[in-house]
Amino acid sequence: MSWSSGARDESRAPVPQSAAEWESCWAPHDEATYTYVLARLAPGERVLDIGAGDLRLAVRMAERGCEVTAIERERTVLERGLRQLGIAPAVRRAEIALRIGAGHLTVVLADASTWPFPPVESAVLLMRHCTRFREYVSRLRAVGCRRVFTNVRWRCGVEEMRLDRLRPFGAIETGWWACTCGAVGFAAADPALVDAEALARVQEVEGCPRCSPRDERSPAWA
């Protein structure tokens, strides 16, 4: 299924003035981002797409055989995607269930900050300006989510954030780390240990200095 660009006319769109306004903006991502996510999903996997926009990724995940729940709070953006699926002219129900290829897609018009998350194995959160990352991660862990595909922490590209491989911040080794609160940094207690392997590794942690009181015994962080 082909998808229109969905891009905004930046010459006319007002520049967001707050974090909340930035978070409400939506724009399509590059094909490499979508390909990265799709290549790591398995048929039958339950996936929650938070801030699904015009559903272009949600539809492709469902076509791959996933059981997808796509939540979007901007009605006009969501309706644009539904038109691509032949559903028009407006979203008249809070939830719409669709059969897409080998999978299913449930479209939800709601605010993810208040809507209860369903049990899932994976989640997608492509929202660089997300202000509720730590909250969303906590709620996803509570419903059994094992990983999140996101661009929030590093603000570029997309990563697979593993929620089932977390370690306490105080136990990390030399190298990059990324926390469940969204903070990232580099721990280098001994410069002699900084090698190619340390530079390539990203350790999933919780309880970093940004989300808990500073422990003087913790490794250096940036």
C-alpha positions as a printed NumPy array, in Angstrom:
array([[  0.   ,   0.   ,   0.   ],
       [  1.427,   3.369,  -0.991],
       [  1.308,   6.209,   1.484],
       [  1.237,   9.946,   0.845],
       [  4.098,  11.911,   2.391],
       [  2.008,  13.411,   5.171],
       [  4.617,  16.119,   5.552],
       [  3.571,  19.498,   6.881],
       [  4.145,  22.717,   4.99 ],
       [  6.866,  24.08 ,   7.254],
       [  6.688,  27.501,   5.628],
       [  3.203,  27.952,   7.07 ],
       [  3.232,  25.817,  10.214],
       [  3.941,  27.772,  13.415],
       [  7.085,  26.792,  15.3  ],
       [  6.216,  24.931,  18.544],
       [  7.019,  27.008,  21.621],
       [  6.911,  24.374,  24.357],
       [  7.775,  20.736,  24.966],
       [  4.076,  19.861,  24.925],
       [  3.616,  21.535,  21.529],
       [  6.632,  19.706,  20.102],
       [  5.243,  16.422,  21.422],
       [  1.925,  17.001,  19.66 ],
       [  3.676,  17.38 ,  16.277],
       [  3.902,  14.38 ,  13.975],
       [  5.911,  13.771,  10.824],
       [  6.737,  10.549,   8.964],
       [ 10.098,   8.92 ,   9.579],
       [ 12.577,   7.653,   7.021],
       [ 12.276,   4.212,   5.454],
       [ 15.379,   2.974,   7.283],
       [ 13.616,   3.525,  10.614],
       [ 10.564,   1.534,   9.568],
       [ 12.697,  -1.233,   8.059],
       [ 14.694,  -1.545,  11.3  ],
       [ 11.518,  -2.084,  13.333],
       [  9.804,  -4.413,  10.874],
       [ 12.844,  -6.68 ,  10.536],
       [ 12.794,  -7.381,  14.282],
       [  9.127,  -8.304,  14.672],
       [  7.645, -11.786,  14.485],
       [  4.171, -12.808,  13.237],
       [  1.702, -12.984,  16.105],
       [  3.651, -10.54 ,  18.253],
       [  1.557,  -8.025,  20.182],
       [  2.768,  -4.496,  19.523],
       [  1.668,  -1.114,  20.868],
       [  2.411,   1.857,  18.582],
       [  2.361,   4.993,  20.767],
       [  1.823,   8.165,  18.771],
       [  1.046,   6.194,  15.617],
       [  0.405,   9.245,  13.448],
       [ -1.17 ,   8.351,  10.108],
       [ -0.736,   4.606,  10.779],
       [  1.859,   3.995,   8.062],
       [  4.058,   1.85 ,  10.327],
       [  1.16 ,   0.286,  12.216],
       [ -0.346,  -0.995,   8.956],
       [  2.954,  -2.526,   7.849],
       [  3.396,  -4.233,  11.218],
       [ -0.085,  -5.719,  10.892],
       [  0.659,  -6.826,   7.33 ],
       [  3.641,  -8.683,   8.785],
       [  1.22 , -10.664,  10.955],
       [  1.482,  -8.725,  14.213],
       [ -1.39 ,  -7.923,  16.544],
       [ -1.045,  -4.138,  16.581],
       [ -2.712,  -1.511,  18.751],
       [ -2.069,   1.979,  17.405],
       [ -2.859,   4.961,  19.614],
       [ -2.92 ,   8.543,  18.352],
       [ -4.425,  11.631,  19.999],
       [ -4.427,  13.988,  16.974],
       [ -7.714,  13.336,  15.202],
       [ -6.802,  15.018,  11.905],
       [ -3.576,  13.004,  11.561],
       [ -5.331,   9.74 ,  12.38 ],
       [ -8.146,  10.439,   9.937],
       [ -5.565,  11.024,   7.198],
       [ -4.281,   7.511,   7.727],
       [ -7.741,   5.981,   7.854],
       [ -8.554,   7.567,   4.491],
       [ -5.577,   5.694,   3.048],
       [ -7.295,   2.527,   4.267],
       [-10.59 ,   3.54 ,   2.685],
       [-12.207,   4.549,   5.964],
       [-13.754,   8.012,   5.796],
       [-14.671,  10.691,   6.524],
       [-14.06 ,  10.806,  10.291],
       [-13.157,   8.745,  13.321],
       [-16.534,   8.186,  14.96 ],
       [-15.523,   5.653,  17.606],
       [-12.759,   5.588,  20.166],
       [-11.515,   2.233,  18.824],
       [-11.666,   0.658,  15.353],
       [-10.642,  -2.976,  14.802],
       [ -9.322,  -3.902,  11.348],
       [ -8.042,  -7.025,   9.657],
       [ -4.824,  -6.122,   7.813],
       [ -3.044,  -8.849,   5.86 ],
       [ -2.122, -11.667,   8.218],
       [ -2.512,  -9.553,  11.337],
       [ -4.892,  -7.279,  13.149],
       [ -4.843,  -3.545,  13.754],
       [ -6.798,  -1.815,  16.477],
       [ -6.853,   1.963,  15.997],
       [ -7.384,   4.029,  19.138],
       [ -8.153,   7.751,  19.234],
       [ -6.937,   8.683,  22.72 ],
       [ -4.176,  10.307,  24.739],
       [ -1.508,   7.727,  25.632],
       [ -0.852,   9.512,  28.922],
       [ -4.278,   8.459,  30.253],
       [ -5.305,   5.489,  28.094],
       [ -4.612,   2.082,  29.763],
       [ -1.961,   0.093,  27.893],
       [ -2.893,  -3.476,  26.884],
       [ -0.548,  -6.451,  27.469],
       [  2.115,  -6.463,  24.71 ],
       [  5.501,  -7.969,  23.952],
       [  6.85 ,  -4.917,  22.101],
       [  6.14 ,  -1.213,  21.74 ],
       [  7.029,   1.535,  19.28 ],
       [  7.65 ,   5.064,  20.533],
       [  9.042,   7.23 ,  17.733],
       [  8.703,  10.655,  19.304],
       [ 11.985,  12.531,  19.8  ],
       [ 10.356,  15.247,  21.903],
       [  8.48 ,  12.865,  24.211],
       [  8.104,  14.362,  27.698],
       [  6.674,  11.226,  29.341],
       [  9.286,   8.645,  28.376],
       [  9.999,   7.413,  31.905],
       [  6.284,   7.159,  32.651],
       [  5.558,   5.242,  29.433],
       [  8.427,   2.81 ,  30.032],
       [  7.208,   2.12 ,  33.563],
       [  3.689,   1.438,  32.339],
       [  4.935,  -0.774,  29.506],
       [  6.967,  -2.873,  31.931],
       [  3.846,  -3.279,  34.068],
       [  1.957,  -4.914,  31.158],
       [  4.797,  -7.291,  30.283],
       [  6.471,  -5.395,  27.455],
       [  9.989,  -6.721,  26.814],
       [ 11.331,  -4.123,  24.377],
       [ 10.678,  -0.683,  22.95 ],
       [ 11.695,   0.61 ,  19.529],
       [ 12.384,   4.289,  20.116],
       [ 14.361,   7.373,  19.102],
       [ 13.718,   9.271,  22.34 ],
       [ 16.924,   8.611,  24.264],
       [ 19.554,   9.29 ,  21.61 ],
       [ 17.404,  11.742,  19.568],
       [ 18.566,  10.182,  16.308],
       [ 17.97 ,   6.944,  14.456],
       [ 16.102,   4.189,  16.262],
       [ 17.179,   1.643,  18.875],
       [ 15.782,  -1.539,  20.355],
       [ 15.534,  -0.822,  24.075],
       [ 15.464,  -4.073,  26.052],
       [ 13.333,  -3.952,  29.186],
       [ 14.186,  -7.545,  30.117],
       [ 17.947,  -6.952,  30.312],
       [ 18.245,  -4.099,  32.786],
       [ 21.018,  -3.799,  35.339],
       [ 21.462,  -1.404,  38.27 ],
       [ 23.395,   1.718,  37.317],
       [ 26.034,   0.979,  39.948],
       [ 26.857,  -2.353,  38.262],
       [ 27.651,  -1.06 ,  34.786],
       [ 31.001,  -1.505,  33.096],
       [ 33.05 ,   0.966,  31.087],
       [ 31.071,   2.073,  28.042],
       [ 27.868,   3.744,  26.987],
       [ 24.744,   3.385,  29.077],
       [ 21.099,   4.288,  28.546],
       [ 18.528,   4.468,  31.34 ],
       [ 14.814,   3.75 ,  31.544],
       [ 14.273,   7.423,  32.464],
       [ 15.651,   8.504,  29.07 ],
       [ 19.104,   9.652,  30.203],
       [ 22.235,   8.44 ,  28.405],
       [ 25.944,   8.756,  29.15 ],
       [ 29.38 ,   7.183,  29.117],
       [ 30.966,   5.463,  32.13 ],
       [ 34.77 ,   5.475,  32.121],
       [ 36.126,   4.653,  35.555],
       [ 39.399,   3.486,  34.014],
       [ 40.414,   5.109,  30.672],
       [ 42.598,   2.073,  29.948],
       [ 39.439,  -0.016,  29.575],
       [ 38.034,   2.168,  26.793],
       [ 38.406,   0.027,  23.679],
       [ 36.401,  -0.647,  20.524],
       [ 34.164,  -3.13 ,  22.345],
       [ 33.36 ,  -0.631,  25.111],
       [ 32.585,   2.077,  22.574],
       [ 30.221,  -0.198,  20.645],
       [ 28.301,  -1.469,  23.673],
       [ 25.213,   0.211,  25.14 ],
       [ 24.185,  -1.064,  28.571],
       [ 20.522,  -0.94 ,  29.559],
       [ 20.272,   0.411,  33.097],
       [ 17.842,   1.722,  35.685],
       [ 18.383,   4.019,  38.656],
       [ 20.905,   6.394,  37.044],
       [ 21.925,   9.665,  38.773],
       [ 19.278,  11.576,  36.845],
       [ 16.429,   9.471,  38.238],
       [ 17.848,   8.723,  41.696],
       [ 20.124,  10.423,  44.266],
       [ 23.788,  10.499,  43.238],
       [ 25.817,   7.616,  44.647],
       [ 29.45 ,   8.629,  45.002],
       [ 30.436,   5.014,  44.33 ],
       [ 28.755,   5.064,  40.923],
       [ 30.92 ,   5.22 ,  37.785],
       [ 31.559,   8.59 ,  36.162],
       [ 28.799,   9.649,  33.851],
       [ 28.18 ,  12.289,  31.17 ]])
